[in-house]
Amino acid sequence: MGRRSAQIVFLMYHELELAGRKLCQSEPGYVRYILPIDAFRSQVQFLSRSGFHGLNVSEAIHYPSGPSICITFDDGCETDLIAAAPVLRECGFHATFYVTAGFLGTPGYLSPEQLRYLDGHGFEVGCHSMTHAYLSDVSEPELKREVADAKIQIEQILGHGIEHFSCPGGRYNQQALAMARGAGFRTVANSDFHANSSATSVFELGRVAMLRDLSIGEFDAICHGHGLWKKRLQHWTRHGIQRVLGNRAYDQLRAALLGDSRS
């Protein structure tokens, strides 16, 4: 009997909240994805005490057999460098930071110099599009700008190639995946709630969004892949509604009902 393929949960973080520091956005649908720095530190320390290895995407897609977790950040907020990176270094963890190329150098986001510093200190940099547009909504020329041109812009800043892409809002279609392949990306991550294994397409890597009100018990269950089917069912239901209404109408409805326009 062959060895069962290792499964790894990919965690998806965003901006971290620091006392006295203004967030990049203030809408409830954004804030629910923002963890206070102490909550993030508690999660990373919990993983370290529990024997997990913190991996970046390049490491995780080899699916080592030991207990591992893949840590990713979206958007490219300045707190990636000034808050997340120091906590990760304390525990010897790696991570992939997917940056939105068009946000670089704007208030609250990494500057090109800070991005080079993050990259130079051993953290992996990926791409999160040019303007954070939903890839399933844009025309082909716009798709090229969001995927291929964004990759080139980040590579010019870093002085070397990048290989990993994550879809804004988790929304994509086959045209977007084809564009990512053609641009030279090795992987594409979304926000589908499932663990990944060697059987998972590297162009449809699932990730689990970390929410502000998540308890350590719930966090532990997620990292062990427990109960993700419930979240996946909710996710499929939401995507069914998105397909019927379209992304813009869905976001407007969700914001009105729940104050959540990001997931």
Order of alpha helices (4+ residues) and beta strands (2+ residues): beta-beta-alpha-beta-alpha-beta-alpha-beta-alpha-beta-alpha-beta-alpha-alpha-beta-alpha-beta-beta-alpha-alpha-alpha
